[in-house]
Amino acid sequence: MYTKSFMTLSLTAMGLLFGLTTSQEALARCGCPEDGHGQPKVAIGLGESFPVAVDLAVDPSWAVYEFERDGVRYVQVNDEFGDVRAAAGRIDDTFWVMPIGSDADRVSVPGDAVPAGQGVVLARTADTMVVRYRSGGQTRWVIRAP
C-alpha cells in the first residue's frame, strides 16, 4: 500500500512539473507582455521578444523598438507574438542589417535596393524610419533615416 501511494504521488508530481513546463512555454509564445502572474516578462533588449523598451510602432500588429549602447543605435521589429522579424544597427549615417529575425534576408538599408510596391511606415523617430512592404506573400523591410 505504501508503494502504491508513493507511486501515485510521484506520478502526480511529474504531471504537475510537466504542466508547469508546458504552460511556461505556451505563455512565452502567447504574445503576453506578462508572465501570467501579473509580473512583466524579464527581457533585456535586442533580440528579445518583449524587451524593456517603448514600442514605437503605429500598427498594433507590429512592435518596433530602438536601443542604444556605446554610441551604436539599433532598431528591432517584432510581430504581434513577439517573434523577432528584423533588426538593423546604425552609427551616424552608416546602417547595417543585423543577422537576427526571420526576415533578416529581406531587410534593406540605405544603399540597398528598395522593394517594389507601396510601403507602410510602421515607425518614425528623429533618427530612424521603419517601412514594411508586402511582396509575393513575403514581408520586406526598409530601415533608414527619415
Secondary structure as UniProt FT lines:
FT   HELIX           2..29
FT   TURN            30..31
FT   TURN            46..47
FT   TURN            60..61
FT   STRAND          62..69
FT   TURN            70..71
FT   STRAND          72..79
FT   TURN            80..81
FT   STRAND          84..91
FT   TURN            92..93
FT   STRAND          94..97
FT   TURN            102..103
FT   HELIX           104..106
FT   STRAND          107..108
FT   TURN            110..111
FT   STRAND          120..124
FT   STRAND          129..135
FT   TURN            136..137
FT   STRAND          138..144
//
